[in-house]
Amino acid sequence: MRRSQQVAAAAVPLPEDIARFISAIRERLGAAEASDSLTALRIIIALDTVIGIDAAYITRAAMAKHTGKEIADALGSTPKALAARLRRYDSALL
């Protein structure tokens, strides 16, 4: 098994209802893109707003309770990739 597969296999799974919800959003986004790109863009902006509001708080809460390695392992990521993603979520981490 390649390292990336091992990392992904060790990740904490998404709750099943959330995985279905994300899948439904992706399907709806694809359908909107095909028929009305402005609706698709509106969906993306709404999702980005949720991330913008909650991501920094949740990132800080996770970092207060867990090490960078624990978080990377739980997310199926590497510490380097995790650091880049978390910096996007919380500019205070720069």
Secondary structure, DSSP 4 states (H G I P E B T S, - for coil): --HHHHHHHTSPPPPHHHHHHHHHHHHHHHHHHHH-HHHHHHHHHHHHHHHHHHHHHHHHHHHHHS-HHHHHHHHT--HHHHHHHHHHH-GGG-
